[in-house]
């Protein structure tokens, strides 16, 4: 008789808990808590504060994800607005500062830890950066020289036409070309014209 009453008591208790806490149990005996989408625990085997939220595709999770995306989009938009408010010179200055800090770190590693793999890698990176700098400087020098040639040719063309109209002004412009653009073909030609005058 005692066993039957215990069995009835267990059935009533489990049904009451089943209705109060509908949902499956996890491996630790926790039941699905529909309010927060996680699992809830009773008793001493697990603390009631422990909560595990399994991946879910419920509307609430979707709403939370959409809210996070919106917040993320807003913060990205704010960051982009701040970055676009800065001038190109400010952005370039920040980039150069970051490059300077990185190069200082590489030089420190190469100087203080030359035999370690990190130090050896730092030396290689410094070598490649210096090679790129040399190449860039050579290209920049070539571009500058081409720009100087172009400017000198334009001034020479104007000076030649001015020589026909007002020889004194044309002669002055030829002298300016020789002084301002000394290593150009236009300066050589201007000097030849000055020698003929």
Secondary structure, 3 states (H helix, E strand, C coil): CHHHHHHHHHHHHHHHHHHHCCCCECCCCCEEECCCCEEECCCCCCCCCCCCCCCCCCHHHHHHHHHHHHHHHHHHHHHHHHHHHCCHHHHHHHHHHHHHHHHHHHHHHHHHCCCCHHHHHHHHHHHHHHHHHHHHHHHHHHHHHHHHHHHHHHHHHHHHHHHHHCHHHHHHHHHHHHHHCCCCHHHHHHHHHHHHC
